[in-house]
Amino acid sequence: MASGYEFFRYRDAAGEWRWRFKAPNNKIMADSGEGYESLRSCDNAIDIIKREAAGAAKT
């Protein structure tokens, strides 16, 4: 079953790809903070976050 959390990809005003991580209530919890020239680069950033977030330290 899906959790309702999702990554949303979009193009910004400069034509670069960005991502937002949205909660089930549609609130933005995180964003890319930078634009990517290609959709593949944007997807790679999302994949890194998905892979590494569980082990991230809380400081």
C-alpha positions in Angstrom: 0.0 0.0 0.0 1.3 3.5 -0.9 2.2 5.8 2.0 1.0 8.9 0.3 4.5 10.5 0.5 5.9 11.3 -3.0 8.7 13.0 -4.9 7.3 15.5 -7.4 9.6 16.5 -10.3 9.1 19.7 -12.2 10.9 22.3 -14.4 11.7 25.7 -13.0 11.6 29.1 -14.7 15.1 28.5 -16.0 14.1 25.2 -17.6 16.0 23.1 -15.0 14.6 20.0 -13.3 13.9 20.2 -9.5 12.2 17.9 -7.0 9.9 18.4 -4.1 9.1 15.8 -1.4 5.4 16.0 -0.5 3.5 14.6 2.5 0.0 13.0 2.1 -1.5 16.4 3.1 0.2 17.9 0.1 2.7 20.0 2.2 6.2 20.3 0.9 8.6 18.6 3.4 11.8 19.1 1.3 13.0 20.4 -2.0 16.0 20.0 -4.2 17.6 23.4 -3.4 19.2 23.3 -6.8 18.2 22.7 -10.5 19.4 19.9 -12.6 20.1 20.1 -16.3 18.6 16.7 -17.1 15.7 14.6 -15.7 18.2 11.8 -15.2 20.3 13.9 -12.9 17.2 14.9 -10.9 16.2 11.2 -10.7 19.7 10.3 -9.5 19.5 12.8 -6.7 16.1 11.4 -5.6 17.5 7.8 -5.7 20.4 8.9 -3.5 18.1 10.4 -0.9 15.8 7.3 -0.9 18.8 5.0 -0.5 20.7 7.0 2.2 18.0 8.7 4.2 17.3 5.8 6.5 20.9 5.8 7.7 21.3 9.6 8.1 22.4 10.9 11.5 20.1 13.1 13.5 22.1 16.1 14.8 
